[in-house]
C-alpha cells in the first residue's frame, strides 16, 4: 500500500465516522433473542467505497475500525472479533476483485455490481450469519432470507453510488 497523505487519512476518517453513523444509527436493527441478528441499512457503503477509492487495505481498515468503534459506541451483545473480520473483508474483497479482474481505469456499473456483489455475498450473506451462529447461537438459516433480500437491494445501490461518487471525486482526489 502506498503511503497515505494527510488528505487521504482525513477522507478515511470521515468514511469511518459515516460507517458508524449509517450502521449504528441510520439502520433498521432486528434483534434475535438478545443479539442483533439482522441489520438493514447502508453501513457497508463507506467501507466498500474506501476500498475502491483508496485500495483494499484502506477498505479493510475502515471496515475494521468502524465496526470496532461502533460496537463500543453502541454495543449489542458482546464484542466478537470475527464480525470485525467480516466488516474488514467487506472493504477488501470488492477492491481486490476490481484490481485483479477489471484493471482498466474506467470500470462499468456491471463490473462494480459483480465486485461488490461477490464481496457482499461472501461477507454479509455467508460469513456474518456463520459468525453469528458461532458466537451467539443464532441459526444460520434464520437470518439468510432477509440478508439475501437486503443484498439484492444494496448491491446495485452501492454500485451505482460508488460509480457516481467516484466520477465526481476522481477530479478532487487527483
VMD Tcl script that builds the backbone (N, CA, C; Angstrom):
set m [mol new atoms 522]
animate dup $m
set s [atomselect $m all]
$s set {name element resname resid chain x y z} {
  {N N UNK 1 A 0.846 -1.178 0.000}
  {CA C UNK 1 A 0.000 0.000 0.000}
  {C C UNK 1 A 0.884 1.231 0.000}
  {N N UNK 2 A 0.488 2.179 -0.829}
  {CA C UNK 2 A 1.241 3.429 -0.866}
  {C C UNK 2 A 1.004 4.215 0.417}
  {N N UNK 3 A 1.912 5.091 0.720}
  {CA C UNK 3 A 1.775 5.917 1.912}
  {C C UNK 3 A 0.606 6.880 1.714}
  {N N UNK 4 A -0.268 6.947 2.712}
  {CA C UNK 4 A -1.440 7.817 2.619}
  {C C UNK 4 A -1.067 9.249 2.977}
  {N N UNK 5 A -1.603 10.174 2.213}
  {CA C UNK 5 A -1.393 11.590 2.530}
  {C C UNK 5 A -2.332 11.984 3.670}
  {N N UNK 6 A -2.086 13.142 4.227}
  {CA C UNK 6 A -2.949 13.655 5.292}
  {C C UNK 6 A -4.374 13.811 4.773}
  {N N UNK 7 A -4.506 14.293 3.566}
  {CA C UNK 7 A -5.816 14.479 2.942}
  {C C UNK 7 A -6.566 13.145 2.844}
  {N N UNK 8 A -5.869 12.099 2.408}
  {CA C UNK 8 A -6.497 10.778 2.288}
  {C C UNK 8 A -6.874 10.211 3.663}
  {N N UNK 9 A -6.037 10.448 4.660}
  {CA C UNK 9 A -6.363 9.974 6.013}
  {C C UNK 9 A -7.598 10.689 6.560}
  {N N UNK 10 A -7.761 11.946 6.219}
  {CA C UNK 10 A -8.966 12.674 6.631}
  {C C UNK 10 A -10.194 12.070 5.950}
  {N N UNK 11 A -10.080 11.765 4.656}
  {CA C UNK 11 A -11.191 11.126 3.944}
  {C C UNK 11 A -11.545 9.781 4.586}
  {N N UNK 12 A -10.532 8.986 4.904}
  {CA C UNK 12 A -10.780 7.677 5.520}
  {C C UNK 12 A -11.410 7.833 6.903}
  {N N UNK 13 A -10.972 8.836 7.653}
  {CA C UNK 13 A -11.573 9.093 8.962}
  {C C UNK 13 A -13.042 9.455 8.818}
  {N N UNK 14 A -13.345 10.275 7.825}
  {CA C UNK 14 A -14.739 10.627 7.543}
  {C C UNK 14 A -15.546 9.379 7.185}
  {N N UNK 15 A -14.963 8.484 6.387}
  {CA C UNK 15 A -15.668 7.259 5.997}
  {C C UNK 15 A -15.889 6.334 7.196}
  {N N UNK 16 A -14.945 6.301 8.148}
  {CA C UNK 16 A -15.149 5.526 9.382}
  {C C UNK 16 A -16.332 6.102 10.156}
  {N N UNK 17 A -16.355 7.425 10.307}
  {CA C UNK 17 A -17.462 8.061 11.026}
  {C C UNK 17 A -18.788 7.819 10.316}
  {N N UNK 18 A -18.788 7.911 9.012}
  {CA C UNK 18 A -20.003 7.663 8.236}
  {C C UNK 18 A -20.455 6.212 8.385}
  {N N UNK 19 A -19.499 5.293 8.390}
  {CA C UNK 19 A -19.803 3.877 8.604}
  {C C UNK 19 A -20.505 3.679 9.946}
  {N N UNK 20 A -19.987 4.296 10.988}
  {CA C UNK 20 A -20.571 4.147 12.329}
  {C C UNK 20 A -21.984 4.715 12.362}
  {N N UNK 21 A -22.157 5.900 11.828}
  {CA C UNK 21 A -23.485 6.531 11.857}
  {C C UNK 21 A -24.486 5.723 11.035}
  {N N UNK 22 A -24.107 5.331 9.824}
  {CA C UNK 22 A -25.037 4.582 8.978}
  {C C UNK 22 A -25.330 3.196 9.531}
  {N N UNK 23 A -24.356 2.575 10.182}
  {CA C UNK 23 A -24.561 1.230 10.733}
  {C C UNK 23 A -25.325 1.243 12.041}
  {N N UNK 24 A -24.972 2.149 12.920}
  {CA C UNK 24 A -25.496 2.099 14.288}
  {C C UNK 24 A -26.719 2.973 14.514}
  {N N UNK 25 A -26.864 4.036 13.732}
  {CA C UNK 25 A -27.962 4.967 13.968}
  {C C UNK 25 A -29.006 4.902 12.853}
  {N N UNK 26 A -28.559 4.971 11.620}
  {CA C UNK 26 A -29.479 5.080 10.486}
  {C C UNK 26 A -29.723 3.738 9.813}
  {N N UNK 27 A -30.013 2.726 10.593}
  {CA C UNK 27 A -30.331 1.423 10.015}
  {C C UNK 27 A -31.425 0.757 10.840}
  {N N UNK 28 A -32.084 -0.187 10.213}
  {CA C UNK 28 A -33.116 -0.954 10.896}
  {C C UNK 28 A -32.433 -2.175 11.502}
  {N N UNK 29 A -32.600 -2.337 12.806}
  {CA C UNK 29 A -31.932 -3.434 13.515}
  {C C UNK 29 A -32.988 -4.374 14.061}
  {N N UNK 30 A -32.834 -5.652 13.730}
  {CA C UNK 30 A -33.779 -6.668 14.172}
  {C C UNK 30 A -33.054 -7.613 15.119}
  {N N UNK 31 A -33.504 -7.632 16.358}
  {CA C UNK 31 A -32.882 -8.499 17.351}
  {C C UNK 31 A -33.470 -9.901 17.266}
  {N N UNK 32 A -32.598 -10.865 17.454}
  {CA C UNK 32 A -32.997 -12.260 17.582}
  {C C UNK 32 A -32.504 -12.669 18.961}
  {N N UNK 33 A -33.432 -12.818 19.874}
  {CA C UNK 33 A -33.061 -13.015 21.268}
  {C C UNK 33 A -32.534 -11.693 21.806}
  {N N UNK 34 A -31.355 -11.732 22.390}
  {CA C UNK 34 A -30.761 -10.507 22.944}
  {C C UNK 34 A -29.676 -9.929 22.047}
  {N N UNK 35 A -29.513 -10.500 20.850}
  {CA C UNK 35 A -28.438 -10.088 19.955}
  {C C UNK 35 A -29.034 -9.585 18.642}
  {N N UNK 36 A -28.393 -8.580 18.073}
  {CA C UNK 36 A -28.817 -8.080 16.773}
  {C C UNK 36 A -28.526 -9.144 15.721}
  {N N UNK 37 A -29.579 -9.668 15.115}
  {CA C UNK 37 A -29.411 -10.729 14.123}
  {C C UNK 37 A -29.371 -10.215 12.702}
  {N N UNK 38 A -30.133 -9.141 12.434}
  {CA C UNK 38 A -30.198 -8.594 11.085}
  {C C UNK 38 A -30.144 -7.076 11.191}
  {N N UNK 39 A -29.336 -6.470 10.335}
  {CA C UNK 39 A -29.257 -5.013 10.252}
  {C C UNK 39 A -29.457 -4.632 8.796}
  {N N UNK 40 A -30.464 -3.817 8.535}
  {CA C UNK 40 A -30.746 -3.382 7.178}
  {C C UNK 40 A -30.417 -1.898 7.093}
  {N N UNK 41 A -29.477 -1.562 6.234}
  {CA C UNK 41 A -29.068 -0.169 6.112}
  {C C UNK 41 A -27.922 -0.040 5.131}
  {N N UNK 42 A -27.257 1.093 5.197}
  {CA C UNK 42 A -26.199 1.409 4.247}
  {C C UNK 42 A -24.830 1.506 4.902}
  {N N UNK 43 A -24.649 0.871 6.042}
  {CA C UNK 43 A -23.402 0.961 6.784}
  {C C UNK 43 A -22.195 0.393 6.065}
  {N N UNK 44 A -22.400 -0.566 5.170}
  {CA C UNK 44 A -21.270 -1.162 4.456}
  {C C UNK 44 A -20.761 -0.266 3.332}
  {N N UNK 45 A -21.566 0.666 2.890}
  {CA C UNK 45 A -21.172 1.502 1.750}
  {C C UNK 45 A -19.859 2.261 1.973}
  {N N UNK 46 A -19.661 2.960 3.099}
  {CA C UNK 46 A -18.386 3.681 3.268}
  {C C UNK 46 A -17.167 2.753 3.231}
  {N N UNK 47 A -17.326 1.541 3.741}
  {CA C UNK 47 A -16.223 0.573 3.732}
  {C C UNK 47 A -15.893 0.153 2.300}
  {N N UNK 48 A -16.920 -0.173 1.542}
  {CA C UNK 48 A -16.730 -0.570 0.139}
  {C C UNK 48 A -16.119 0.580 -0.649}
  {N N UNK 49 A -16.653 1.768 -0.451}
  {CA C UNK 49 A -16.168 2.944 -1.166}
  {C C UNK 49 A -14.702 3.224 -0.835}
  {N N UNK 50 A -14.333 3.097 0.434}
  {CA C UNK 50 A -12.935 3.308 0.836}
  {C C UNK 50 A -12.015 2.323 0.128}
  {N N UNK 51 A -12.427 1.063 0.059}
  {CA C UNK 51 A -11.611 0.056 -0.614}
  {C C UNK 51 A -11.424 0.352 -2.090}
  {N N UNK 52 A -12.496 0.767 -2.749}
  {CA C UNK 52 A -12.416 1.035 -4.182}
  {C C UNK 52 A -11.615 2.303 -4.471}
  {N N UNK 53 A -11.789 3.325 -3.652}
  {CA C UNK 53 A -11.101 4.598 -3.907}
  {C C UNK 53 A -9.641 4.607 -3.447}
  {N N UNK 54 A -9.354 3.969 -2.300}
  {CA C UNK 54 A -8.026 4.096 -1.702}
  {C C UNK 54 A -7.256 2.779 -1.631}
  {N N UNK 55 A -7.862 1.683 -2.065}
  {CA C UNK 55 A -7.186 0.399 -2.066}
  {C C UNK 55 A -7.766 -0.560 -1.040}
  {N N UNK 56 A -7.515 -1.856 -1.249}
  {CA C UNK 56 A -8.094 -2.884 -0.382}
  {C C UNK 56 A -7.730 -2.732 1.096}
  {N N UNK 57 A -6.495 -2.391 1.372}
  {CA C UNK 57 A -6.084 -2.246 2.773}
  {C C UNK 57 A -6.848 -1.111 3.458}
  {N N UNK 58 A -7.022 -0.011 2.743}
  {CA C UNK 58 A -7.779 1.123 3.301}
  {C C UNK 58 A -9.225 0.716 3.564}
  {N N UNK 59 A -9.822 -0.035 2.643}
  {CA C UNK 59 A -11.185 -0.522 2.852}
  {C C UNK 59 A -11.287 -1.434 4.060}
  {N N UNK 60 A -10.298 -2.295 4.232}
  {CA C UNK 60 A -10.279 -3.180 5.392}
  {C C UNK 60 A -10.127 -2.413 6.690}
  {N N UNK 61 A -9.290 -1.397 6.676}
  {CA C UNK 61 A -9.084 -0.583 7.877}
  {C C UNK 61 A -10.361 0.168 8.231}
  {N N UNK 62 A -11.014 0.770 7.243}
  {CA C UNK 62 A -12.258 1.495 7.505}
  {C C UNK 62 A -13.314 0.542 8.067}
  {N N UNK 63 A -13.430 -0.644 7.470}
  {CA C UNK 63 A -14.409 -1.616 7.963}
  {C C UNK 63 A -14.118 -2.069 9.379}
  {N N UNK 64 A -12.865 -2.395 9.658}
  {CA C UNK 64 A -12.496 -2.901 10.988}
  {C C UNK 64 A -12.632 -1.821 12.060}
  {N N UNK 65 A -12.106 -0.636 11.791}
  {CA C UNK 65 A -12.193 0.440 12.788}
  {C C UNK 65 A -13.642 0.862 12.986}
  {N N UNK 66 A -14.396 0.958 11.896}
  {CA C UNK 66 A -15.807 1.329 12.016}
  {C C UNK 66 A -16.594 0.333 12.848}
  {N N UNK 67 A -16.353 -0.960 12.638}
  {CA C UNK 67 A -17.065 -1.976 13.416}
  {C C UNK 67 A -16.621 -1.954 14.878}
  {N N UNK 68 A -15.326 -1.864 15.093}
  {CA C UNK 68 A -14.780 -1.881 16.455}
  {C C UNK 68 A -15.275 -0.683 17.263}
  {N N UNK 69 A -15.079 0.517 16.726}
  {CA C UNK 69 A -15.527 1.713 17.442}
  {C C UNK 69 A -17.045 1.763 17.556}
  {N N UNK 70 A -17.728 1.371 16.490}
  {CA C UNK 70 A -19.188 1.367 16.502}
  {C C UNK 70 A -19.754 0.463 17.576}
  {N N UNK 71 A -19.115 -0.678 17.795}
  {CA C UNK 71 A -19.590 -1.570 18.852}
  {C C UNK 71 A -19.482 -0.902 20.210}
  {N N UNK 72 A -18.367 -0.249 20.483}
  {CA C UNK 72 A -18.181 0.346 21.798}
  {C C UNK 72 A -19.012 1.615 21.986}
  {N N UNK 73 A -19.398 2.260 20.899}
  {CA C UNK 73 A -20.287 3.417 20.994}
  {C C UNK 73 A -21.724 2.953 21.232}
  {N N UNK 74 A -22.120 1.879 20.556}
  {CA C UNK 74 A -23.490 1.385 20.632}
  {C C UNK 74 A -23.465 -0.146 20.644}
  {N N UNK 75 A -23.145 -0.756 21.792}
  {CA C UNK 75 A -22.965 -2.213 21.828}
  {C C UNK 75 A -24.277 -2.994 21.733}
  {N N UNK 76 A -24.174 -4.157 21.104}
  {CA C UNK 76 A -25.258 -5.139 21.099}
  {C C UNK 76 A -24.613 -6.490 21.382}
  {N N UNK 77 A -25.034 -7.162 22.426}
  {CA C UNK 77 A -24.404 -8.430 22.787}
  {C C UNK 77 A -23.009 -8.185 23.324}
  {N N UNK 78 A -22.090 -9.101 23.030}
  {CA C UNK 78 A -20.698 -8.918 23.426}
  {C C UNK 78 A -19.848 -8.771 22.173}
  {N N UNK 79 A -18.655 -8.183 22.342}
  {CA C UNK 79 A -17.782 -7.981 21.189}
  {C C UNK 79 A -17.269 -9.327 20.710}
  {N N UNK 80 A -17.400 -9.568 19.395}
  {CA C UNK 80 A -16.989 -10.833 18.791}
  {C C UNK 80 A -16.097 -10.515 17.591}
  {N N UNK 81 A -14.760 -10.664 17.717}
  {CA C UNK 81 A -13.819 -10.248 16.674}
  {C C UNK 81 A -14.083 -10.798 15.266}
  {N N UNK 82 A -14.597 -12.027 15.080}
  {CA C UNK 82 A -14.849 -12.457 13.703}
  {C C UNK 82 A -15.836 -11.567 12.935}
  {N N UNK 83 A -16.745 -10.913 13.636}
  {CA C UNK 83 A -17.655 -9.985 12.966}
  {C C UNK 83 A -16.855 -8.794 12.425}
  {N N UNK 84 A -15.849 -8.352 13.159}
  {CA C UNK 84 A -14.982 -7.269 12.699}
  {C C UNK 84 A -14.181 -7.723 11.478}
  {N N UNK 85 A -13.743 -8.965 11.470}
  {CA C UNK 85 A -13.055 -9.510 10.301}
  {C C UNK 85 A -13.963 -9.463 9.081}
  {N N UNK 86 A -15.206 -9.844 9.248}
  {CA C UNK 86 A -16.168 -9.803 8.153}
  {C C UNK 86 A -16.358 -8.370 7.647}
  {N N UNK 87 A -16.419 -7.405 8.564}
  {CA C UNK 87 A -16.556 -5.999 8.177}
  {C C UNK 87 A -15.333 -5.534 7.381}
  {N N UNK 88 A -14.155 -5.950 7.807}
  {CA C UNK 88 A -12.925 -5.584 7.089}
  {C C UNK 88 A -12.912 -6.203 5.689}
  {N N UNK 89 A -13.296 -7.454 5.594}
  {CA C UNK 89 A -13.324 -8.126 4.290}
  {C C UNK 89 A -14.321 -7.473 3.336}
  {N N UNK 90 A -15.353 -6.847 3.891}
  {CA C UNK 90 A -16.325 -6.133 3.063}
  {C C UNK 90 A -15.695 -4.984 2.282}
  {N N UNK 91 A -14.623 -4.418 2.780}
  {CA C UNK 91 A -13.901 -3.374 2.065}
  {C C UNK 91 A -12.761 -3.900 1.219}
  {N N UNK 92 A -12.243 -5.061 1.593}
  {CA C UNK 92 A -11.091 -5.631 0.888}
  {C C UNK 92 A -11.509 -6.357 -0.396}
  {N N UNK 93 A -12.513 -7.210 -0.305}
  {CA C UNK 93 A -12.863 -8.103 -1.418}
  {C C UNK 93 A -13.263 -7.348 -2.688}
  {N N UNK 94 A -14.214 -6.401 -2.649}
  {CA C UNK 94 A -14.573 -5.716 -3.910}
  {C C UNK 94 A -13.393 -4.986 -4.537}
  {N N UNK 95 A -12.566 -4.354 -3.710}
  {CA C UNK 95 A -11.410 -3.626 -4.236}
  {C C UNK 95 A -10.416 -4.575 -4.904}
  {N N UNK 96 A -10.176 -5.721 -4.274}
  {CA C UNK 96 A -9.262 -6.706 -4.880}
  {C C UNK 96 A -9.807 -7.247 -6.193}
  {N N UNK 97 A -11.094 -7.542 -6.242}
  {CA C UNK 97 A -11.692 -8.054 -7.479}
  {C C UNK 97 A -11.556 -7.032 -8.599}
  {N N UNK 98 A -11.814 -5.770 -8.296}
  {CA C UNK 98 A -11.663 -4.735 -9.319}
  {C C UNK 98 A -10.211 -4.588 -9.758}
  {N N UNK 99 A -9.264 -4.664 -8.828}
  {CA C UNK 99 A -7.849 -4.527 -9.170}
  {C C UNK 99 A -7.335 -5.706 -9.986}
  {N N UNK 100 A -7.791 -6.908 -9.652}
  {CA C UNK 100 A -7.255 -8.101 -10.312}
  {C C UNK 100 A -7.947 -8.386 -11.640}
  {N N UNK 101 A -9.270 -8.307 -11.668}
  {CA C UNK 101 A -10.013 -8.743 -12.849}
  {C C UNK 101 A -10.470 -7.614 -13.762}
  {N N UNK 102 A -10.620 -6.426 -13.241}
  {CA C UNK 102 A -11.099 -5.300 -14.043}
  {C C UNK 102 A -10.108 -4.157 -13.916}
  {N N UNK 103 A -8.970 -4.301 -14.581}
  {CA C UNK 103 A -7.845 -3.397 -14.361}
  {C C UNK 103 A -7.978 -2.041 -15.049}
  {N N UNK 104 A -8.863 -1.906 -16.026}
  {CA C UNK 104 A -8.941 -0.639 -16.751}
  {C C UNK 104 A -9.343 0.503 -15.824}
  {N N UNK 105 A -9.051 1.690 -16.254}
  {CA C UNK 105 A -9.262 2.878 -15.430}
  {C C UNK 105 A -10.740 3.144 -15.152}
  {N N UNK 106 A -11.567 3.104 -16.174}
  {CA C UNK 106 A -12.988 3.419 -16.027}
  {C C UNK 106 A -13.811 2.140 -16.034}
  {N N UNK 107 A -14.120 1.651 -14.852}
  {CA C UNK 107 A -14.917 0.443 -14.750}
  {C C UNK 107 A -16.393 0.768 -14.963}
  {N N UNK 108 A -17.138 -0.237 -15.431}
  {CA C UNK 108 A -18.557 -0.042 -15.708}
  {C C UNK 108 A -19.397 -0.387 -14.480}
  {N N UNK 109 A -20.664 -0.024 -14.555}
  {CA C UNK 109 A -21.597 -0.346 -13.479}
  {C C UNK 109 A -21.660 -1.850 -13.257}
  {N N UNK 110 A -21.646 -2.627 -14.325}
  {CA C UNK 110 A -21.722 -4.092 -14.182}
  {C C UNK 110 A -20.497 -4.653 -13.483}
  {N N UNK 111 A -19.341 -4.080 -13.728}
  {CA C UNK 111 A -18.139 -4.532 -13.045}
  {C C UNK 111 A -18.220 -4.231 -11.549}
  {N N UNK 112 A -18.773 -3.071 -11.195}
  {CA C UNK 112 A -18.989 -2.758 -9.785}
  {C C UNK 112 A -20.019 -3.705 -9.167}
  {N N UNK 113 A -21.082 -3.988 -9.895}
  {CA C UNK 113 A -22.105 -4.906 -9.376}
  {C C UNK 113 A -21.498 -6.276 -9.111}
  {N N UNK 114 A -20.675 -6.765 -10.008}
  {CA C UNK 114 A -20.034 -8.073 -9.829}
  {C C UNK 114 A -19.101 -8.045 -8.619}
  {N N UNK 115 A -18.214 -7.064 -8.558}
  {CA C UNK 115 A -17.224 -6.998 -7.470}
  {C C UNK 115 A -17.892 -6.802 -6.113}
  {N N UNK 116 A -18.798 -5.849 -6.033}
  {CA C UNK 116 A -19.476 -5.585 -4.764}
  {C C UNK 116 A -20.392 -6.751 -4.411}
  {N N UNK 117 A -21.044 -7.318 -5.411}
  {CA C UNK 117 A -21.921 -8.473 -5.165}
  {C C UNK 117 A -21.172 -9.663 -4.586}
  {N N UNK 118 A -20.017 -9.973 -5.150}
  {CA C UNK 118 A -19.210 -11.081 -4.622}
  {C C UNK 118 A -18.793 -10.785 -3.182}
  {N N UNK 119 A -18.343 -9.550 -2.949}
  {CA C UNK 119 A -17.934 -9.172 -1.593}
  {C C UNK 119 A -19.075 -9.262 -0.596}
  {N N UNK 120 A -20.255 -8.786 -0.969}
  {CA C UNK 120 A -21.399 -8.804 -0.061}
  {C C UNK 120 A -21.933 -10.220 0.158}
  {N N UNK 121 A -21.911 -11.050 -0.867}
  {CA C UNK 121 A -22.349 -12.443 -0.680}
  {C C UNK 121 A -21.405 -13.149 0.298}
  {N N UNK 122 A -20.104 -12.975 0.101}
  {CA C UNK 122 A -19.141 -13.630 0.987}
  {C C UNK 122 A -19.273 -13.121 2.424}
  {N N UNK 123 A -19.346 -11.797 2.597}
  {CA C UNK 123 A -19.334 -11.245 3.950}
  {C C UNK 123 A -20.714 -11.204 4.591}
  {N N UNK 124 A -21.673 -10.582 3.940}
  {CA C UNK 124 A -22.978 -10.341 4.565}
  {C C UNK 124 A -23.922 -11.534 4.507}
  {N N UNK 125 A -23.799 -12.346 3.468}
  {CA C UNK 125 A -24.726 -13.471 3.324}
  {C C UNK 125 A -24.142 -14.766 3.898}
  {N N UNK 126 A -22.822 -14.929 3.836}
  {CA C UNK 126 A -22.231 -16.193 4.306}
  {C C UNK 126 A -21.494 -16.021 5.640}
  {N N UNK 127 A -20.468 -15.163 5.675}
  {CA C UNK 127 A -19.615 -15.091 6.865}
  {C C UNK 127 A -20.318 -14.539 8.099}
  {N N UNK 128 A -20.999 -13.413 7.971}
  {CA C UNK 128 A -21.630 -12.811 9.153}
  {C C UNK 128 A -22.663 -13.745 9.788}
  {N N UNK 129 A -23.584 -14.347 9.017}
  {CA C UNK 129 A -24.504 -15.307 9.660}
  {C C UNK 129 A -23.779 -16.497 10.288}
  {N N UNK 130 A -22.704 -16.940 9.639}
  {CA C UNK 130 A -21.927 -18.045 10.198}
  {C C UNK 130 A -21.310 -17.628 11.535}
  {N N UNK 131 A -20.738 -16.422 11.575}
  {CA C UNK 131 A -20.147 -15.947 12.824}
  {C C UNK 131 A -21.209 -15.697 13.893}
  {N N UNK 132 A -22.391 -15.232 13.494}
  {CA C UNK 132 A -23.485 -15.064 14.459}
  {C C UNK 132 A -23.904 -16.410 15.050}
  {N N UNK 133 A -23.859 -17.445 14.229}
  {CA C UNK 133 A -24.177 -18.783 14.722}
  {C C UNK 133 A -23.101 -19.264 15.694}
  {N N UNK 134 A -21.837 -19.040 15.344}
  {CA C UNK 134 A -20.739 -19.452 16.220}
  {C C UNK 134 A -20.750 -18.721 17.558}
  {N N UNK 135 A -20.906 -17.411 17.504}
  {CA C UNK 135 A -20.773 -16.610 18.711}
  {C C UNK 135 A -22.031 -16.459 19.535}
  {N N UNK 136 A -23.189 -16.480 18.867}
  {CA C UNK 136 A -24.427 -16.143 19.567}
  {C C UNK 136 A -25.519 -17.207 19.426}
  {N N UNK 137 A -25.198 -18.321 18.780}
  {CA C UNK 137 A -26.155 -19.420 18.565}
  {C C UNK 137 A -27.406 -19.003 17.804}
  {N N UNK 138 A -27.273 -18.052 16.896}
  {CA C UNK 138 A -28.375 -17.678 16.018}
  {C C UNK 138 A -28.278 -18.602 14.800}
  {N N UNK 139 A -29.295 -19.417 14.548}
  {CA C UNK 139 A -29.214 -20.357 13.423}
  {C C UNK 139 A -28.950 -19.642 12.095}
  {N N UNK 140 A -28.023 -20.185 11.336}
  {CA C UNK 140 A -27.580 -19.620 10.061}
  {C C UNK 140 A -28.762 -19.327 9.147}
  {N N UNK 141 A -29.660 -20.271 9.001}
  {CA C UNK 141 A -30.738 -20.142 8.020}
  {C C UNK 141 A -31.879 -19.236 8.483}
  {N N UNK 142 A -31.881 -18.824 9.750}
  {CA C UNK 142 A -32.910 -17.904 10.237}
  {C C UNK 142 A -32.714 -16.516 9.624}
  {N N UNK 143 A -31.490 -16.059 9.541}
  {CA C UNK 143 A -31.212 -14.719 9.035}
  {C C UNK 143 A -30.997 -14.677 7.523}
  {N N UNK 144 A -30.815 -15.821 6.910}
  {CA C UNK 144 A -30.443 -15.871 5.495}
  {C C UNK 144 A -31.444 -15.211 4.548}
  {N N UNK 145 A -32.749 -15.484 4.629}
  {CA C UNK 145 A -33.674 -14.857 3.664}
  {C C UNK 145 A -33.638 -13.328 3.703}
  {N N UNK 146 A -33.638 -12.740 4.884}
  {CA C UNK 146 A -33.602 -11.278 4.992}
  {C C UNK 146 A -32.288 -10.721 4.454}
  {N N UNK 147 A -31.202 -11.421 4.687}
  {CA C UNK 147 A -29.901 -10.959 4.196}
  {C C UNK 147 A -29.832 -11.007 2.673}
  {N N UNK 148 A -30.388 -12.036 2.079}
  {CA C UNK 148 A -30.394 -12.147 0.613}
  {C C UNK 148 A -31.219 -11.021 0.005}
  {N N UNK 149 A -32.388 -10.766 0.569}
  {CA C UNK 149 A -33.242 -9.686 0.069}
  {C C UNK 149 A -32.542 -8.338 0.226}
  {N N UNK 150 A -31.936 -8.111 1.389}
  {CA C UNK 150 A -31.240 -6.841 1.632}
  {C C UNK 150 A -30.112 -6.637 0.625}
  {N N UNK 151 A -29.351 -7.681 0.339}
  {CA C UNK 151 A -28.229 -7.537 -0.597}
  {C C UNK 151 A -28.695 -7.404 -2.042}
  {N N UNK 152 A -29.841 -7.975 -2.366}
  {CA C UNK 152 A -30.394 -7.793 -3.711}
  {C C UNK 152 A -30.720 -6.322 -3.954}
  {N N UNK 153 A -31.024 -5.601 -2.896}
  {CA C UNK 153 A -31.284 -4.163 -2.993}
  {C C UNK 153 A -29.976 -3.375 -2.860}
  {N N UNK 154 A -29.166 -3.729 -1.878}
  {CA C UNK 154 A -27.958 -2.964 -1.568}
  {C C UNK 154 A -26.895 -3.017 -2.664}
  {N N UNK 155 A -26.656 -4.183 -3.241}
  {CA C UNK 155 A -25.550 -4.316 -4.204}
  {C C UNK 155 A -25.716 -3.364 -5.396}
  {N N UNK 156 A -26.862 -3.351 -6.085}
  {CA C UNK 156 A -26.987 -2.384 -7.187}
  {C C UNK 156 A -26.919 -0.932 -6.710}
  {N N UNK 157 A -27.499 -0.661 -5.539}
  {CA C UNK 157 A -27.480 0.692 -5.000}
  {C C UNK 157 A -26.056 1.122 -4.648}
  {N N UNK 158 A -25.312 0.265 -3.940}
  {CA C UNK 158 A -23.906 0.561 -3.618}
  {C C UNK 158 A -23.095 0.775 -4.891}
  {N N UNK 159 A -23.340 -0.056 -5.897}
  {CA C UNK 159 A -22.593 0.028 -7.155}
  {C C UNK 159 A -22.856 1.345 -7.853}
  {N N UNK 160 A -24.123 1.723 -7.949}
  {CA C UNK 160 A -24.483 2.980 -8.597}
  {C C UNK 160 A -23.891 4.165 -7.843}
  {N N UNK 161 A -24.040 4.174 -6.519}
  {CA C UNK 161 A -23.493 5.273 -5.714}
  {C C UNK 161 A -21.976 5.356 -5.833}
  {N N UNK 162 A -21.318 4.214 -5.812}
  {CA C UNK 162 A -19.856 4.192 -5.935}
  {C C UNK 162 A -19.423 4.777 -7.266}
  {N N UNK 163 A -20.057 4.342 -8.333}
  {CA C UNK 163 A -19.698 4.836 -9.665}
  {C C UNK 163 A -19.951 6.340 -9.770}
  {N N UNK 164 A -21.103 6.796 -9.297}
  {CA C UNK 164 A -21.447 8.223 -9.382}
  {C C UNK 164 A -20.500 9.081 -8.544}
  {N N UNK 165 A -20.250 8.667 -7.311}
  {CA C UNK 165 A -19.382 9.462 -6.434}
  {C C UNK 165 A -17.932 9.394 -6.904}
  {N N UNK 166 A -17.510 8.227 -7.383}
  {CA C UNK 166 A -16.126 8.078 -7.860}
  {C C UNK 166 A -15.852 9.020 -9.029}
  {N N UNK 167 A -16.815 9.150 -9.935}
  {CA C UNK 167 A -16.624 10.070 -11.069}
  {C C UNK 167 A -16.433 11.505 -10.596}
  {N N UNK 168 A -17.176 11.893 -9.573}
  {CA C UNK 168 A -17.071 13.264 -9.061}
  {C C UNK 168 A -15.809 13.462 -8.232}
  {N N UNK 169 A -15.423 12.461 -7.438}
  {CA C UNK 169 A -14.275 12.633 -6.539}
  {C C UNK 169 A -12.948 12.378 -7.214}
  {N N UNK 170 A -12.920 11.684 -8.351}
  {CA C UNK 170 A -11.647 11.497 -9.057}
  {C C UNK 170 A -11.014 12.835 -9.380}
  {N N UNK 171 A -11.832 13.803 -9.713}
  {CA C UNK 171 A -11.340 15.146 -10.041}
  {C C UNK 171 A -10.761 15.795 -8.771}
  {N N UNK 172 A -11.425 15.598 -7.641}
  {CA C UNK 172 A -10.989 16.218 -6.387}
  {C C UNK 172 A -9.712 15.565 -5.853}
  {N N UNK 173 A -9.667 14.219 -5.900}
  {CA C UNK 173 A -8.540 13.495 -5.307}
  {C C UNK 173 A -7.269 13.590 -6.127}
  {N N UNK 174 A -7.393 13.780 -7.435}
  {CA C UNK 174 A -6.192 13.802 -8.283}
  {C C UNK 174 A -5.641 15.173 -8.481}
}
mol reanalyze $m
mol bondsrecalc $m
mol representation Tube
mol addrep $m
